[in-house]
Amino acid sequence: LRKTFLSACIARTVSEGGHSVVYDTAGNIFAQFETQKFQRDSQDGQEARDEKRRYLQCDLLIMDDLGSELTTQFTQTALYELINTRLVSGKHTVISSNLTMPDVARRYSPQIASRLEGEYHVLHFFGDDIRLLKKKQL
């Protein structure tokens, strides 16, 4: 459906306007939160702390493919911290996902679902999966 391509275009346009943009996958973001928490005294933990700070403080965070990660209590806590911190500080976030809002409500906590549904503009994209179309052409 080209959600990732659209997100990359948004990132380029916003960064060309002089704003800080961080683009990463949900899985990578949660991995950095996990490394920061459980390896905080190591070099990797220090780097993860810096990445976490970038995720929380950049002007625009683009989180790609929410829902592709293994959902655990830790990832739910990290997602809540990320969303809530950015909302409270007035920072903008774009989240791409194949999940519907009912899927989000089933997969994540009520607090996360409420913030996503209540504070974000949900844009629905319809169309065929480009990966499947390419596979059919082979």
PEDADA-V58122 format. One record per backbone hydrogen bond with DSSP energy under -1.0 kcal/mol. NH is the residue of the N-H (numbers start at 1). CO is the residue of the C=O. If there is no record, write none. Layout:
BEGIN
nh & co
NH & CO
NH & CO
END
This chain:
BEGIN
nh & co
6 & 2
7 & 3
8 & 4
9 & 5
10 & 6
11 & 7
12 & 8
13 & 9
14 & 10
15 & 11
16 & 12
18 & 15
19 & 14
22 & 60
24 & 62
26 & 64
29 & 25
30 & 26
31 & 27
32 & 28
33 & 29
34 & 30
35 & 31
36 & 32
37 & 33
38 & 34
39 & 35
42 & 39
46 & 42
47 & 43
48 & 44
49 & 45
50 & 46
51 & 47
52 & 48
53 & 49
54 & 50
55 & 51
56 & 52
57 & 53
58 & 54
60 & 20
61 & 92
62 & 22
63 & 94
64 & 24
66 & 96
68 & 65
76 & 72
77 & 73
78 & 74
79 & 75
80 & 76
81 & 77
82 & 78
83 & 79
84 & 80
85 & 81
86 & 82
87 & 83
88 & 84
89 & 85
90 & 87
91 & 86
92 & 59
94 & 61
96 & 63
104 & 100
105 & 101
106 & 102
107 & 103
108 & 104
113 & 109
114 & 110
115 & 111
116 & 112
117 & 113
118 & 114
119 & 115
120 & 116
133 & 129
134 & 130
135 & 131
136 & 132
137 & 133
END
